[in-house]
Amino acid sequence: MKQDSSRFGRWIFRSGLALAVPLFFSQCEKAKQLAEQAKAASETAAAEKEDAEVDADLQGLVDQNAEGVVFRKDLPFPMDLEVEHELKLIMQQVRSLKQSPFGNQGATMSGEVITRGLIERFPGAVRVTIHPQQILMDQGQNPADTPADASQPAVEPGETAIENPGKPMVFRYDGKGWKIEKTGIFSADSAAADLREDLPIFLTTFGAAPRPLWFAARRYKIGDRVELKGQSLGVLVDAAESGELSLTLEAIEPANGHPCGKFKIEGDFKQMGLMMGGGSNFDTDITITDGHVWVSLIYPLVIREDYQTVQTMKMGTGGEQLHLQGAMQVKIERRWNVVDR
C-alpha cells in the first residue's frame, strides 16, 4: 500500500534524542510480522549476552580507582570504526495534525518505528548504509478534529524504505568539507546530498565522531549528580535553545560490550531550527519523565539511550506543517567497534 510522501523529509537527525517520526509518512508495504518477531527475539538474546561481556582492550583504558571513575576525553578518537545503530520510537496515542493549503488532516498514532544503519569510518572517508525502516503501527483518524475521509487510508504495519535502501553512500573529506562520491544514480545521489547537509551531526549522534562537549575531567562516584543547562546541554543534546537535564550516576557497567557509566536522567529542553533533508526544519520541546543513558568511560560518546518522554514537535514552514504531541519512548543502541584494517 502506498502512502503520501511529503516534503517533511527522508532524514531527521538529532543528537541525544534522535527522532524518525516524519519517515512514518513515507511509502509502506505489508510487514512479515512473525518473521520480524522471531528476529527481534534472537537479537534481544544476543544483545543480553553482549551486555554481560566487555571488550578487554577497551576495559584496559578505563581510569577507575577507589576514588571513582573518569569519563575520559584525552585519548585520540579512532578513525577506523564500524558503528551499527538502531533507533526505536514507540508512540503511545500520539496526536498529529498535518496542515496544508488544501485542508487539515488529524490522526492518532500508536506503535513502533524502527530505523537501523551502519556507519563505516576510514581516515578521510565515511560509508553510510541505512536499512529499510520498519513500521509496526496503526494510524487512526481523530473524528473529533477531522471529518472522516475515505481517500486517506489507515496505515497498515509494514516497512518504509529510503531511496535505494541498504545501498552504501560514500563521503570523502577534502580538508574543507564532506564531498559525495557520486554513483550516477539520481535517487541515490539525491539521498546522499540530503544526508551530507547533516553529516557532522549524524556522525556525532550515532557515535562515529566524538561529542564536542563532555563531562568535567574529575572522578565520579556512584550517586554523584550532574546538572546540564545552558551550553553544557551539549554533552547530550545538540542545538538546545534552553532547558535543564539532571543526571545521577547509578552504575558502572558495560553496554554493547563497551565500558560505560549508567546515568538516570530526567528534565526537559527545547530545540529550534533543526534541519532535515530537503531544506525543511523542525522545532521540538522534549520532557524526559524517566530514563537512562549509558555513556562511554573511554571516549566522548553515548552508547545507549532509553527514555520515556512527552514531546511536542512542529515540522515544516510556510503552507505545509506537521504538528505532533504525545508520549513517546525513545531507544537508541550503538554497537561501536574499532576495526584493524
C-alpha positions in Angstrom: 0.0 0.0 0.0 1.3 3.4 -0.9 1.1 6.3 1.5 1.6 10.0 0.7 5.2 11.0 0.7 5.6 14.7 1.8 8.4 17.2 1.8 8.7 16.6 5.5 11.7 14.7 4.5 13.6 11.4 4.4 16.0 12.3 7.1 15.6 13.5 10.7 18.6 13.9 12.9 19.2 15.0 16.4 21.8 14.4 19.0 20.9 12.8 22.3 17.2 12.3 21.3 17.1 11.4 17.6 13.6 11.1 16.1 12.4 9.3 13.0 8.7 10.4 13.1 8.4 12.1 9.7 9.7 9.0 7.9 6.4 7.4 9.0 4.7 9.4 6.2 6.8 7.8 3.5 6.0 4.7 1.4 5.0 1.5 3.2 4.1 -2.1 2.4 2.8 -5.1 4.5 5.3 -6.5 7.0 6.0 -10.1 7.7 5.3 -9.8 11.4 6.0 -13.4 12.6 9.4 -13.3 11.0 10.2 -9.9 12.5 9.1 -11.1 15.9 11.4 -14.1 15.7 14.3 -11.9 14.5 13.7 -9.5 17.4 13.7 -12.3 20.0 17.0 -13.6 18.6 18.6 -10.1 18.6 17.4 -9.5 22.2 19.1 -12.7 23.4 22.3 -11.8 21.5 22.3 -8.2 23.0 21.9 -9.6 26.5 24.9 -11.8 26.1 26.9 -9.0 24.6 26.0 -6.7 27.5 27.4 -9.2 30.0 30.8 -9.1 28.3 33.1 -6.1 28.0 35.9 -5.7 25.4 39.2 -6.4 27.1 41.1 -3.8 25.1 38.6 -1.1 26.0 38.4 -2.1 29.6 42.2 -1.7 29.8 41.7 2.0 29.0 39.3 2.7 31.9 40.6 5.1 34.5 39.0 3.9 37.8 40.1 3.6 41.3 38.7 3.7 44.9 38.1 7.4 44.5 35.8 7.0 41.4 35.9 6.8 37.6 36.9 9.4 35.0 34.9 9.9 31.8 37.9 10.2 29.6 38.3 12.7 26.7 42.1 12.7 26.4 42.5 9.8 24.0 42.7 10.2 20.2 39.4 9.2 18.7 39.8 6.2 16.4 39.3 6.9 12.6 38.9 3.2 11.7 35.4 2.3 13.0 32.2 0.4 12.4 29.2 1.6 14.3 25.8 -0.2 13.9 22.9 1.8 15.2 19.3 1.1 15.9 16.7 3.8 16.7 13.3 2.7 18.0 10.5 5.1 18.6 7.5 3.8 20.4 4.4 6.0 20.2 1.6 5.9 22.6 -1.6 7.7 21.3 0.4 10.5 19.7 -1.8 13.1 18.2 -0.8 14.5 14.8 -2.1 17.4 12.7 -1.0 17.9 9.1 -1.8 21.4 7.9 -1.7 22.4 4.2 -3.5 24.9 1.9 -5.8 22.0 0.9 -7.0 21.4 4.5 -6.1 19.8 7.7 -5.7 16.1 8.5 -5.7 14.9 12.1 -4.8 11.4 13.4 -3.8 9.5 16.5 -0.8 7.2 16.2 0.4 4.2 18.3 3.1 1.7 17.5 6.7 1.5 16.7 9.1 2.9 14.1 12.5 1.2 13.9 15.5 2.5 11.9 18.8 0.6 11.6 22.0 1.6 9.9 25.8 1.1 9.7 28.5 3.8 9.6 32.0 2.7 8.5 34.6 5.3 9.1 38.0 5.4 7.4 40.7 8.1 7.6 39.2 10.9 5.4 36.1 9.0 4.4 32.8 7.7 5.6 30.5 5.0 4.2 26.8 5.1 5.5 24.2 2.4 4.9 20.6 3.0 6.1 18.4 -0.1 6.1 14.7 -0.2 5.2 12.7 1.3 8.1 10.2 -0.9 9.9 6.8 0.4 10.7 4.6 -1.6 13.1 2.0 1.0 13.7 -1.7 1.8 13.3 -2.8 5.3 12.3 -6.5 6.2 13.0 -8.3 9.4 12.1 -9.4 11.5 15.0 -13.1 12.2 14.3 -13.2 15.0 17.0 -10.7 17.0 14.9 -11.1 15.9 11.3 -14.0 14.5 9.3 -13.5 11.0 8.0 -12.0 10.9 4.5 -12.2 7.6 2.7 -9.4 8.8 0.3 -6.9 8.7 3.3 -6.4 5.0 4.1 -5.2 3.9 7.6 -1.6 2.9 7.7 -1.0 -0.8 8.0 2.0 -2.4 9.7 4.9 -2.6 7.2 8.2 -1.2 6.1 9.2 2.0 4.5 12.5 2.5 2.7 14.6 5.4 1.9 15.6 5.7 -1.7 17.9 2.8 -2.6 17.6 1.2 0.8 20.7 -0.7 2.0 22.9 0.9 -0.7 26.1 2.5 0.8 26.6 6.2 0.5 30.2 7.3 0.5 31.5 10.7 1.6 35.1 12.0 1.4 36.6 14.8 3.4 38.8 17.2 1.2 40.1 19.4 4.0 37.3 21.9 3.7 34.1 19.8 3.9 32.4 16.5 3.0 32.0 15.6 -0.6 29.8 12.9 -2.1 31.2 10.1 -4.1 28.6 10.1 -6.8 27.1 6.9 -8.2 25.4 8.4 -11.3 22.0 7.2 -10.0 19.8 10.2 -9.4 17.8 8.9 -6.5 20.9 7.6 -4.7 22.9 10.8 -5.2 19.9 12.9 -4.1 19.6 11.0 -0.9 23.3 11.4 -0.3 23.1 15.1 -0.9 20.3 15.4 1.8 22.5 13.5 4.3 25.6 15.5 3.5 23.9 18.6 4.8 23.6 17.0 8.3 26.6 14.6 8.1 28.6 16.1 11.1 25.6 15.9 13.5 24.7 12.5 12.1 28.2 11.1 12.8 28.1 12.6 16.4 24.6 11.4 17.0 25.3 7.8 16.1 28.8 7.5 17.7 31.1 7.8 14.7 32.5 11.1 15.8 33.2 12.4 19.4 30.8 14.7 21.1 32.2 18.3 21.1 31.4 18.8 24.9 31.9 16.2 27.6 31.9 15.6 31.4 34.4 17.6 33.5 37.8 15.9 34.0 37.3 14.6 37.5 36.4 11.4 39.3 32.8 10.4 39.7 31.3 8.1 42.3 28.0 6.2 42.3 25.3 8.6 43.4 27.0 11.8 42.0 24.7 14.2 40.3 25.4 16.2 37.2 23.3 19.2 36.1 23.3 20.1 32.5 22.0 23.5 31.4 23.0 26.3 29.0 26.0 25.4 27.0 26.6 22.2 29.0 23.4 20.6 27.5 25.7 20.0 24.5 27.1 17.0 26.4 24.0 15.1 25.3 21.9 17.4 23.1 22.8 19.5 20.0 21.2 22.8 19.2 19.4 23.1 22.6 17.8 26.5 22.9 17.0 26.1 26.6 16.3 23.5 29.2 17.9 21.6 32.1 18.8 17.9 32.5 19.6 16.2 35.8 21.8 13.1 35.7 22.6 10.7 38.6 25.3 8.1 38.2 23.7 4.7 39.1 26.3 2.1 38.0 29.5 1.3 36.1 28.6 -1.4 33.6 29.1 -2.5 30.0 26.6 -1.6 27.2 27.0 -3.5 23.9 30.5 -4.6 25.1 31.6 -1.1 25.9 32.6 0.1 29.4 30.1 2.7 30.5 28.7 4.8 33.2 24.9 4.4 33.6 23.1 7.6 34.5 19.4 8.1 35.4 18.2 11.1 33.5 15.2 13.5 33.7 14.4 17.0 32.7 13.4 19.0 29.6 14.8 21.0 26.8 13.8 22.9 23.6 15.5 22.6 20.2 14.8 25.1 17.4 15.5 25.1 13.7 17.0 21.6 13.4 17.5 20.6 9.8 16.2 17.6 7.9 16.5 16.6 4.3 15.1 18.8 1.6 15.8 22.0 3.4 12.9 21.7 5.9 13.4 22.2 9.7 11.7 21.4 12.9 11.3 22.6 16.4 10.7 20.4 19.4 10.0 20.5 23.2 11.0 17.3 25.0 10.3 16.4 28.6 12.1 13.2 29.8 9.9 11.8 32.6 12.1 8.8 33.2 15.1 7.2 31.5 18.7 6.2 31.5 21.7 6.9 29.3 24.9 4.8 29.1 28.0 7.0 28.3 31.5 5.7 27.4 34.3 5.8 30.0 36.8 5.9 27.2 35.7 8.5 24.6 33.2 11.3 24.4 30.3 9.2 23.0 26.9 7.8 24.1 26.4 4.1 23.6 22.8 3.6 24.7 19.7 5.7 25.5 16.3 4.7 26.8 13.8 7.5 27.6 10.2 7.9 28.4 9.3 11.3 27.0 6.4 13.7 26.3 7.1 15.6 23.1 5.7 18.5 21.1 7.1 18.9 17.6 6.5 21.3 14.7 7.9 20.4 11.3 7.9 22.4 8.1 7.4 26.0 7.3 5.0 28.1 5.2 2.0 26.4 3.8 2.7 22.8 5.0 3.3 22.0 8.6 3.1 18.8 10.7 2.4 19.0 14.4 2.9 16.1 16.8 2.2 15.8 20.5 2.2 12.9 23.0 4.1 10.2 24.9 7.0 8.6 23.1 9.6 6.1 24.3 13.0 6.6 22.6 15.5 3.8 22.5 18.9 4.1 20.7 21.6 1.4 20.6 25.1 1.9 19.2 27.4 -1.1 18.6 30.8 0.5 18.4 33.9 -1.3 17.2 37.4 -0.3 16.3 38.4 -2.1 13.0 42.0 -3.2 12.3 42.4 -2.6 8.6 
